[in-house]
Amino acid sequence: MKKIVVFGGGTGISNLLSGLKLFPVEVTTIVAVSDNGSSTGVLKEELDIPAVGDVGKVLLSMANVDSDFVDLLRYRFKKVGTLHNHPVRNIILAALIDTKGSLTEAAKYMSKILNVKGTVFPLTEEKVELVGKGACEEYFGEESVSQNVRNIERLAYDHEIHVGEEIKQAIREADLLILSPGSLYTSILPHLLSKEVVDTINETKAPIVYVSNLVSQPGETDGYNVGDHLAVLNSYLSGRKIDVVVANNGTVDEDIRRKYLDTEGKEIVPLEGVEGVEVIADDIFSIEDGRIRHDALKTAYLIFSYVMKMSS
């Protein structure tokens, strides 16, 4: 069975994984833990733990249990009080860090409960913050970085992080490495800020695939095309470059495009500016409740077809 390692965080990676779990591949997911917003940020500060939010989202996207149980774990407390806006999954993961000793062990335990196909690792066990370094100023924390990307020359962490041996071994053994869709500067690049991760990637011969975002992120990637995303990622990869990009070439309805632009300031990412990389392009978007999403099954099928073709 082919081994795939997926790097990411947030909604983008969850959608991709919900498709990949339907195919006969062994998936290891590595999740960024530098989020500092909403419930995750509160727990991170109060309990001095890594960000648990994206780890929880990934686990639920890969779950193979009763949908009512998944809905329960997604539930956010609505009443005003200490638990307001905290999803159940975050509370459970925070408790498991205490009882199991680490977020890695917490994720392993949750994986058993949720009958997860594959393995989920937090990038690091450390409480860590993104730092955007500009010409005249530094921007501390993921939210500040996201709002000031145009003023940032280079991203870093507030300290050098340690990555577990299990993660490095999974990268070394992978047949395919995937940088998932998601916030470019705050969900994907955080993985490439780790010297240990980049050095380990450079040891491998596994192709690196980037599944391109469908829409821009306001304040982060306004006006970016697919080639612009690739250029940013390659600048942090050091010795390696992205080998393959999976991108959308379907046409989104004009009314939906206009709605996204007018209400959220998001634009469709055009398949332009791509050079020196293999392109797998198809109509890979779907509309769910009026929102543009990757078609999870179709996107995963393209990746599965590519990895199987590698061995033929």
Secondary structure, 3 states (H helix, E strand, C coil): CCEEEEEECHHHHHHHHHHHCCCCCEEEEEECCCCCCHHHHHHHHHHCCCCCHHHHHHHHHCCCCCHHHHHHHHCECCCCCCCCCCEHHHHHHHHHHHHHCCHHHHHHHHHHHCCCCCEEEECCCCCCCEEEECCCCEEECHHHHHHCHHHCCEEEECCCCCCCHHHHHHHHHCCEEEECCCCHHHHHHHHHCCHHHHHHHHHCCCCEEEECCCECCCCCCCCCCHHHHHHHHHHHHCCCCCCEEEEECCCCCHHHHHHHHHHHCCCECCCCCCCCCEEEEECCEEEECCEEEECHHHHHHHHHHHHHHHCC
